[in-house]
Amino acid sequence: MKLITALIRPNRLQAVKEALFAAGVRGITISRVSGHGGQAGSTETYRGSPYVVEFHEKVQLQIAVSEPFVQPTLDAIVSAARTGNIGDGKIFVQPLEQVVRIRTGESDEAALTPVES
């Protein structure tokens, strides 16, 4: 099991969500975050006055998947989020030791499968 954390551009969220659903990935947690990576700060103008934008708005996706879904999840995110420009984002993959579905008490792989109804 892996926890996949992706930081993407906000305007790519709908395309990424559709790509994930098409790949069979259903459980997603989405957060609005801000930060910067390689692009650092940029200067913009507001009402005629320049100001430095140090942090850029991003969307953070967290997705817990079983091993067979790791590569399809990564492929779906990359294909839908990539614009080819600086600031497209990053994906982090971390091991996930345990998962428990609170409602049923199911654990690990069983807790990651989609629930019908």
Backbone torsions as a table, in degrees:
resi	resn	phi	psi	omega
1	MET	NA	144.7	-179.1
2	LYS	-135.3	150.4	170.9
3	LEU	-106.6	117.3	-179.7
4	ILE	-102.5	123.8	177.0
5	THR	-116.4	121.9	-179.5
6	ALA	-120.9	135.7	173.9
7	LEU	-110.6	118.8	-174.7
8	ILE	-132.2	168.7	174.9
9	ARG	-69.5	140.0	179.5
10	PRO	-57.3	-36.0	-177.4
11	ASN	-74.7	-4.7	177.7
12	ARG	-100.9	-1.5	-175.5
13	LEU	-59.1	-47.3	-177.3
14	GLN	-61.3	-43.8	-180.0
15	ALA	-65.0	-40.0	179.0
16	VAL	-66.1	-43.9	179.2
17	LYS	-59.9	-44.6	179.0
18	GLU	-63.8	-40.3	178.8
19	ALA	-66.1	-38.6	178.2
20	LEU	-66.6	-43.9	178.5
21	PHE	-62.4	-39.9	178.3
22	ALA	-64.3	-29.5	178.9
23	ALA	-84.1	-2.1	178.7
24	GLY	90.3	9.8	179.3
25	VAL	-91.3	126.6	-175.4
26	ARG	-115.9	-42.5	-173.7
27	GLY	-82.7	111.3	-177.2
28	ILE	-135.4	136.4	171.1
29	THR	-110.8	130.6	-176.4
30	ILE	-120.1	133.2	176.9
31	SER	-133.2	147.3	172.4
32	ARG	-90.7	127.8	-178.6
33	VAL	-135.3	169.0	173.3
34	SER	-137.6	151.1	-180.0
35	GLY	175.5	-170.5	175.0
36	HIS	-151.4	153.5	176.9
37	GLY	-120.9	-120.2	-177.7
38	GLY	-67.5	-23.7	-176.0
39	GLN	-78.4	-17.2	179.0
40	ALA	50.4	-142.3	-176.3
41	GLY	-89.8	156.6	174.9
42	SER	-137.7	154.3	-179.3
43	THR	-99.6	129.4	176.8
44	GLU	-127.5	170.2	-178.7
45	THR	-119.4	132.7	176.4
46	TYR	-129.2	118.7	-179.0
47	ARG	51.7	42.4	175.8
48	GLY	82.7	-4.7	-179.8
49	SER	-109.6	130.1	177.7
50	PRO	-74.8	146.0	174.4
51	TYR	-147.4	156.6	-177.4
52	VAL	-97.0	126.7	175.0
53	VAL	-95.3	107.9	-177.7
54	GLU	-87.8	-31.8	-177.3
55	PHE	-121.3	142.1	-179.4
56	HIS	-111.5	143.3	179.1
57	GLU	-71.0	135.0	177.9
58	LYS	-137.1	167.4	172.1
59	VAL	-114.8	131.8	177.9
60	GLN	-106.0	124.9	175.9
61	LEU	-106.9	135.5	172.1
62	GLN	-122.3	126.9	-174.3
63	ILE	-136.9	121.1	175.4
64	ALA	-95.4	124.5	-176.6
65	VAL	-134.4	155.3	171.9
66	SER	-80.5	164.2	-174.4
67	GLU	-50.9	-43.8	-178.5
68	PRO	-63.4	-20.3	-177.9
69	PHE	-94.8	-4.7	-176.2
70	VAL	-61.6	-58.2	-175.9
71	GLN	-65.8	-42.9	176.2
72	PRO	-60.2	-34.6	178.3
73	THR	-67.0	-46.4	178.8
74	LEU	-61.4	-45.2	-179.6
75	ASP	-61.1	-41.7	-179.6
76	ALA	-64.2	-44.1	-179.0
77	ILE	-65.2	-49.3	-177.3
78	VAL	-61.4	-46.4	-176.8
79	SER	-64.9	-35.6	-176.9
80	ALA	-87.3	-25.9	-175.1
81	ALA	-94.2	-19.3	-173.4
82	ARG	-73.1	126.1	171.4
83	THR	-111.6	-17.1	-177.3
84	GLY	89.9	3.6	-179.5
85	ASN	-108.5	158.9	175.2
86	ILE	-58.8	138.2	178.6
87	GLY	97.6	8.9	177.9
88	ASP	-64.4	-27.0	175.1
89	GLY	119.4	-169.4	-178.6
90	LYS	-144.1	159.2	174.4
91	ILE	-127.4	133.5	177.8
92	PHE	-118.0	134.2	179.3
93	VAL	-119.0	123.1	-177.9
94	GLN	-126.0	147.8	175.0
95	PRO	-66.2	147.6	-179.3
96	LEU	-121.4	114.6	-174.0
97	GLU	-73.9	-42.4	-175.8
98	GLN	-153.9	145.6	175.7
99	VAL	-133.6	136.7	176.9
100	VAL	-131.5	127.1	173.1
101	ARG	-83.8	116.0	-173.4
102	ILE	-61.4	-43.5	-175.1
103	ARG	-59.9	-42.3	-173.2
104	THR	-109.8	-16.7	-176.2
105	GLY	83.7	-0.2	177.4
106	GLU	-60.0	150.0	-179.5
107	SER	-131.5	161.6	177.2
108	ASP	52.7	-127.8	-174.6
109	GLU	-55.0	-40.2	-178.9
110	ALA	-63.8	-30.1	179.8
111	ALA	-78.7	-12.9	-178.7
112	LEU	-95.1	-13.0	-178.0
113	THR	-74.9	152.0	179.0
114	PRO	-62.3	147.0	177.8
115	VAL	-104.5	125.0	177.1
116	GLU	-95.9	129.4	179.2
117	SER	79.2	NA	NA
